[in-house]
Amino acid sequence: MNAFWTQPDFDDHEVVHFVHDDKSGLTAIIALHSTHLGPAAGGTRFWHYAEPGAAMRDALRLSRGMSYKNAMAGLPMGGGKAVILAGEDRRKTPEMLAAFGKAVDGLGGKYVTAEDVGITVADMVAVHQQTEFVSGLPVEEGEAGGNPGPFTALGIYLGIKAAVKHKLGRDTVEGVHVAMQGVGSVGGGVARLLAKDGAKLTLADIAADEVQALGQELGADVVAPDAIMSVACDVFSPNALGATLDEAGIARLDCSIVAGGANNQLARPENGAMLAERGILYAPDYVINAGGIISVTMEYLCRRDDAPCDINEVRKRIALIPERLSKIWQDSEATGSSPDRVADAMAQKLIGRG
């Protein structure tokens, strides 16, 4: 693996930790991009990478995205991310989670973790046995926290509605055609909210049985994963893994809006300008998908301060996502800079790097 500071995705990260535990088989990377606003907060991803360099790129890009996401959401947290390198069998053991929890605890509160792809609430409970610097834990009904997926989905749904209003001049999504790439915990939640409002949906996911079942439940069309980006639609909503919006992917799009929950949707910095040149309105991913981190951050802060945490306060904060997106789009139109560049500049200023 090349030195991480020579990689194009290294962005003056404060700390990058390599974690290896022979006994449990744990290999992980914990990347802290910025602690300017507070402890670095961001989930843990459990994923099988074809080669270690891909894991490093993910950790660097995701942690930077968390700095921007937390700053733009007005949270008193910096940005960090962890990736656990899964084997080909994707086997996850209690010993592995315990070793990871000890590694998080060893950072002394500089990093606060939570769920991400491949990690469940139960996994976070296991990690919490080794460290207090965890969120996304089970909570009582009516309290903030727990599984961040539904809160992420709510923010994306509100962001799609804002994009439809801004680009298409429509006050509702009734009859609006949304092509959804990925319908797992987050994407499935978004799909259900959109279907309730009368949107027309086309779904795709690598989990064939699950996507077919959801399609039948919602009366939606289902296409193969490799076909979803070419579907003629109003909104393309990426909700799986990132970097799908590269030059080839953007060329395939037949839509007016890109708005979804996947992290790091743009493969390279120049891809945002490519979308703008095609007249496609882009909702910067770390702004639209901030609902989950809003929930787990408030859960963590309430637990730290031994204070009650009202779920309604979380919903109020998530309801501000459309306003933030609208400001980005307005500034983009006024300056001629693409929405991703506008959002990046705003976030960099907030973390003291602008």
C-alpha positions as CSV (number, residue, x, y, z in Angstrom):
1,M,0.0,0.0,0.0
2,N,1.4,3.4,-0.9
3,A,1.9,5.9,1.9
4,F,-1.6,7.3,2.6
5,W,-0.3,10.9,2.6
6,T,0.6,10.4,-1.1
7,Q,-2.9,9.3,-2.1
8,P,-5.1,11.9,-3.8
9,D,-7.8,11.4,-1.2
10,F,-5.5,12.4,1.7
11,D,-6.7,15.8,2.8
12,D,-4.6,16.8,5.7
13,H,-6.2,14.2,7.9
14,E,-5.2,14.7,11.5
15,V,-4.7,11.0,12.3
16,V,-4.9,7.7,10.5
17,H,-4.8,4.6,12.7
18,F,-4.1,1.0,11.4
19,V,-5.5,-1.6,13.7
20,H,-4.5,-5.2,13.6
21,D,-5.3,-7.9,16.2
22,D,-4.0,-11.4,15.3
23,K,-6.0,-13.2,17.9
24,S,-9.4,-12.0,16.7
25,G,-8.5,-11.5,13.1
26,L,-9.4,-7.8,13.1
27,T,-7.8,-5.5,10.6
28,A,-9.2,-2.0,10.5
29,I,-8.5,1.6,9.6
30,I,-9.7,4.5,11.7
31,A,-9.3,7.9,10.0
32,L,-9.8,11.2,11.8
33,H,-10.1,14.0,9.3
34,S,-10.9,17.0,11.6
35,T,-11.6,17.6,15.2
36,H,-12.0,21.4,14.8
37,L,-15.6,21.3,15.9
38,G,-15.5,18.5,18.4
39,P,-14.7,14.7,18.6
40,A,-14.5,13.0,15.2
41,A,-17.8,11.3,14.6
42,G,-18.7,8.8,11.9
43,G,-19.8,5.2,11.5
44,T,-17.9,2.0,11.0
45,R,-18.1,0.1,7.7
46,F,-17.7,-3.7,7.5
47,W,-16.7,-4.5,4.0
48,H,-14.7,-6.9,1.9
49,Y,-12.2,-4.9,-0.2
50,A,-10.4,-6.4,-3.2
51,E,-7.2,-4.8,-2.1
52,P,-6.1,-2.8,1.0
53,G,-5.7,0.4,-1.0
54,A,-9.4,0.5,-1.6
55,A,-10.0,0.3,2.1
56,M,-7.7,3.2,2.7
57,R,-9.4,5.3,0.0
58,D,-12.7,4.6,1.6
59,A,-11.5,5.6,5.1
60,L,-10.0,8.8,3.8
61,R,-12.9,9.9,1.7
62,L,-15.6,8.9,4.2
63,S,-13.9,10.6,7.1
64,R,-13.5,13.8,5.1
65,G,-17.2,13.6,4.1
66,M,-18.1,13.2,7.8
67,S,-16.3,16.5,8.6
68,Y,-18.3,18.2,6.0
69,K,-21.5,16.5,6.9
70,N,-21.3,17.3,10.6
71,A,-20.3,20.9,10.0
72,M,-23.1,21.5,7.5
73,A,-25.6,20.0,9.9
74,G,-24.6,22.4,12.6
75,L,-23.3,19.6,14.9
76,P,-20.5,20.1,17.5
77,M,-18.6,17.1,16.1
78,G,-15.6,16.7,13.8
79,G,-15.3,14.0,11.1
80,G,-14.0,10.5,11.3
81,K,-14.7,7.0,9.9
82,A,-13.6,3.4,10.4
83,V,-13.5,0.6,8.0
84,I,-13.1,-3.0,9.1
85,L,-11.6,-5.2,6.4
86,A,-13.9,-8.2,6.1
87,G,-12.6,-11.5,4.7
88,E,-14.1,-13.0,1.5
89,D,-16.5,-15.0,3.8
90,R,-17.5,-11.7,5.5
91,R,-17.3,-13.4,8.8
92,K,-17.8,-11.2,11.8
93,T,-17.1,-12.5,15.3
94,P,-17.7,-11.2,18.9
95,E,-13.9,-11.3,19.3
96,M,-13.4,-9.0,16.3
97,L,-16.0,-6.5,17.6
98,A,-14.4,-6.5,21.0
99,A,-11.0,-5.8,19.6
100,F,-12.4,-3.0,17.5
101,G,-14.1,-1.5,20.6
102,K,-10.8,-1.6,22.5
103,A,-9.1,0.2,19.6
104,V,-11.8,2.9,19.6
105,D,-11.5,3.3,23.4
106,G,-7.8,3.6,23.0
107,L,-8.3,6.9,21.2
108,G,-9.6,8.4,24.4
109,G,-12.8,10.0,23.0
110,K,-11.2,11.6,19.9
111,Y,-13.4,9.3,17.8
112,V,-17.1,8.4,18.3
113,T,-18.4,5.5,16.2
114,A,-21.8,4.2,15.1
115,E,-23.4,2.0,12.4
116,D,-22.6,2.1,8.7
117,V,-22.7,-0.5,5.9
118,G,-22.4,-4.0,7.3
119,I,-22.7,-3.0,10.9
120,T,-25.9,-3.4,13.0
121,V,-27.3,-2.0,16.2
122,A,-26.4,-5.3,17.8
123,D,-22.8,-4.9,16.7
124,M,-22.7,-1.4,18.3
125,V,-24.0,-2.9,21.5
126,A,-21.1,-5.3,21.4
127,V,-18.6,-2.6,20.7
128,H,-20.1,-0.5,23.6
129,Q,-19.1,-3.2,26.0
130,Q,-15.5,-2.1,25.4
131,T,-15.9,1.7,25.1
132,E,-18.3,4.5,25.9
133,F,-17.5,6.3,22.6
134,V,-20.3,4.7,20.7
135,S,-23.7,5.8,19.5
136,G,-26.6,4.3,17.6
137,L,-27.5,2.1,20.6
138,P,-31.0,1.0,21.5
139,V,-33.2,3.7,23.1
140,E,-36.6,4.0,24.6
141,E,-39.5,4.8,22.4
142,G,-39.7,8.6,21.9
143,E,-36.0,9.2,22.5
144,A,-33.4,10.1,19.9
145,G,-30.9,7.5,18.7
146,G,-30.9,3.8,17.9
147,N,-30.8,2.7,14.2
148,P,-29.9,5.8,12.2
149,G,-31.3,4.4,9.0
150,P,-34.9,5.8,9.3
151,F,-33.6,9.2,10.2
152,T,-31.2,9.2,7.2
153,A,-34.1,8.1,5.0
154,L,-36.3,11.0,6.3
155,G,-33.7,13.6,5.4
156,I,-33.2,12.2,1.9
157,Y,-37.0,12.1,1.3
158,L,-37.2,15.8,2.4
159,G,-34.2,16.6,0.2
160,I,-35.7,14.9,-2.9
161,K,-38.9,16.9,-2.4
162,A,-36.8,20.1,-2.2
163,A,-35.0,19.2,-5.4
164,V,-38.2,18.5,-7.2
165,K,-39.6,21.9,-6.2
166,H,-36.4,23.7,-7.1
167,K,-35.7,22.0,-10.5
168,L,-39.2,20.9,-11.6
169,G,-41.3,23.6,-9.9
170,R,-43.6,20.9,-8.3
171,D,-44.8,21.1,-4.8
172,T,-45.3,17.4,-4.4
173,V,-43.6,14.2,-5.7
174,E,-47.0,12.7,-6.8
175,G,-46.3,11.2,-10.3
176,V,-42.6,12.1,-10.1
177,H,-40.5,9.2,-11.4
178,V,-37.7,8.2,-9.1
179,A,-35.1,5.6,-10.1
180,M,-33.6,4.1,-6.9
181,Q,-30.2,2.4,-6.8
182,G,-30.1,0.5,-3.6
183,V,-33.1,-0.2,-1.4
184,G,-31.6,-1.5,1.8
185,S,-32.1,0.1,5.2
186,V,-31.9,3.6,4.0
187,G,-33.0,3.3,0.3
188,G,-36.0,1.1,1.3
189,G,-37.1,3.7,3.8
190,V,-36.9,6.5,1.2
191,A,-38.8,4.3,-1.3
192,R,-41.7,3.8,1.2
193,L,-41.9,7.5,2.0
194,L,-42.0,8.4,-1.7
195,A,-44.5,5.7,-2.5
196,K,-46.8,7.0,0.2
197,D,-46.8,10.4,-1.6
198,G,-47.7,8.8,-5.0
199,A,-44.2,8.9,-6.6
200,K,-43.6,6.4,-9.5
201,L,-40.7,4.2,-8.5
202,T,-38.2,2.0,-10.4
203,L,-36.0,0.0,-8.0
204,A,-32.7,-1.9,-8.3
205,D,-30.6,-3.7,-5.7
206,I,-28.0,-6.6,-5.7
207,A,-30.3,-8.4,-3.2
208,A,-32.7,-9.8,-5.8
209,D,-35.3,-11.3,-3.5
210,E,-35.5,-8.3,-1.3
211,V,-35.9,-5.8,-4.1
212,Q,-38.6,-7.9,-5.8
213,A,-40.5,-8.1,-2.5
214,L,-40.3,-4.3,-2.0
215,G,-41.4,-3.8,-5.6
216,Q,-44.5,-5.9,-5.1
217,E,-45.2,-4.1,-1.8
218,L,-45.0,-0.6,-3.3
219,G,-46.2,-1.4,-6.8
220,A,-42.9,-0.4,-8.2
221,D,-40.9,-1.6,-11.3
222,V,-37.7,-3.5,-10.7
223,V,-34.7,-3.6,-13.0
224,A,-31.3,-5.2,-12.9
225,P,-28.6,-3.3,-11.0
226,D,-26.6,-2.6,-14.1
227,A,-29.7,-1.0,-15.8
228,I,-30.8,1.5,-13.2
229,M,-28.6,4.4,-14.1
230,S,-30.0,4.4,-17.7
231,V,-33.7,4.5,-16.7
232,A,-35.4,7.6,-18.0
233,C,-36.7,9.3,-14.9
234,D,-37.1,12.7,-13.1
235,V,-34.8,11.8,-10.2
236,F,-31.9,9.3,-10.0
237,S,-31.4,8.4,-6.3
238,P,-28.2,6.6,-5.5
239,N,-28.5,4.8,-2.1
240,A,-25.9,2.0,-2.3
241,L,-22.1,2.4,-2.2
242,G,-20.4,5.5,-3.5
243,A,-18.4,6.5,-6.6
244,T,-21.1,5.6,-9.1
245,L,-21.1,9.1,-10.6
246,D,-18.0,8.8,-12.7
247,E,-17.6,10.0,-16.3
248,A,-19.2,6.8,-17.7
249,G,-22.0,6.7,-15.1
250,I,-22.9,10.4,-15.6
251,A,-23.1,9.9,-19.4
252,R,-25.7,7.1,-18.9
253,L,-28.0,9.3,-16.8
254,D,-31.4,10.3,-18.2
255,C,-32.7,12.5,-15.4
256,S,-33.1,16.0,-14.2
257,I,-32.0,15.5,-10.6
258,V,-29.5,13.3,-8.6
259,A,-30.5,13.1,-5.0
260,G,-29.7,10.1,-2.8
261,G,-28.1,8.8,0.4
262,A,-24.9,7.1,-0.8
263,N,-21.7,8.6,0.6
264,N,-19.1,9.9,-1.8
265,Q,-21.3,9.7,-4.9
266,L,-18.9,11.7,-7.0
267,A,-16.0,9.4,-8.1
268,R,-13.7,12.4,-8.6
269,P,-14.0,16.2,-7.8
270,E,-14.5,17.1,-11.4
271,N,-17.7,14.9,-11.7
272,G,-19.9,17.5,-10.0
273,A,-19.2,20.0,-12.8
274,M,-20.0,17.3,-15.4
275,L,-23.5,16.9,-13.8
276,A,-24.0,20.7,-13.9
277,E,-22.9,20.9,-17.5
278,R,-25.6,18.4,-18.4
279,G,-28.2,20.5,-16.6
280,I,-28.7,17.9,-13.8
281,L,-29.3,19.3,-10.4
282,Y,-27.2,17.6,-7.8
283,A,-28.0,17.4,-4.0
284,P,-24.5,17.1,-2.3
285,D,-24.6,13.8,-0.5
286,Y,-23.2,14.8,2.8
287,V,-26.0,17.5,3.1
288,I,-29.0,15.4,2.1
289,N,-28.0,12.3,4.0
290,A,-27.2,13.9,7.4
291,G,-30.4,12.7,9.2
292,G,-28.7,9.6,10.7
293,I,-25.7,11.5,12.1
294,I,-28.0,14.1,13.5
295,S,-29.8,11.4,15.4
296,V,-26.8,9.5,16.7
297,T,-24.9,12.7,17.6
298,M,-27.8,13.9,19.7
299,E,-28.1,10.5,21.3
300,Y,-24.4,10.5,22.2
301,L,-24.5,14.0,23.6
302,C,-27.6,13.3,25.7
303,R,-26.0,10.1,27.1
304,R,-22.8,11.9,27.8
305,D,-24.6,14.7,29.7
306,D,-27.1,12.3,31.3
307,A,-29.9,14.3,29.8
308,P,-33.2,13.3,28.1
309,C,-33.2,13.3,24.4
310,D,-36.4,14.3,22.6
311,I,-36.9,12.7,19.2
312,N,-38.9,15.7,18.1
313,E,-35.7,17.9,18.4
314,V,-34.0,15.4,16.0
315,R,-36.8,15.7,13.5
316,K,-36.7,19.6,13.7
317,R,-33.0,19.5,12.9
318,I,-33.6,17.1,10.0
319,A,-36.3,19.4,8.7
320,L,-33.6,22.0,8.0
321,I,-32.0,19.9,5.3
322,P,-34.1,21.3,2.5
323,E,-33.3,24.8,3.5
324,R,-29.5,24.1,3.4
325,L,-29.9,22.5,0.0
326,S,-31.8,25.4,-1.4
327,K,-29.1,27.8,-0.2
328,I,-26.5,25.7,-2.0
329,W,-28.5,25.6,-5.2
330,Q,-29.2,29.4,-5.1
331,D,-25.5,30.1,-4.5
332,S,-24.6,27.7,-7.3
333,E,-26.8,29.5,-9.8
334,A,-25.6,32.9,-8.6
335,T,-21.9,32.0,-8.9
336,G,-21.8,29.5,-11.7
337,S,-20.0,27.0,-9.5
338,S,-21.4,23.5,-9.2
339,P,-23.4,22.6,-6.1
340,D,-20.8,20.2,-4.8
341,R,-18.1,23.0,-5.0
342,V,-20.4,25.4,-3.3
343,A,-21.1,23.0,-0.5
344,D,-17.4,22.1,-0.1
345,A,-16.5,25.7,0.3
346,M,-19.1,26.2,2.9
347,A,-18.0,23.2,4.9
348,Q,-14.3,24.0,4.6
349,K,-14.9,27.4,6.1
350,L,-16.9,25.9,9.0
351,I,-14.0,23.5,9.9
352,G,-11.4,26.3,9.7
353,R,-9.9,25.3,6.4
354,G,-11.6,27.8,4.1
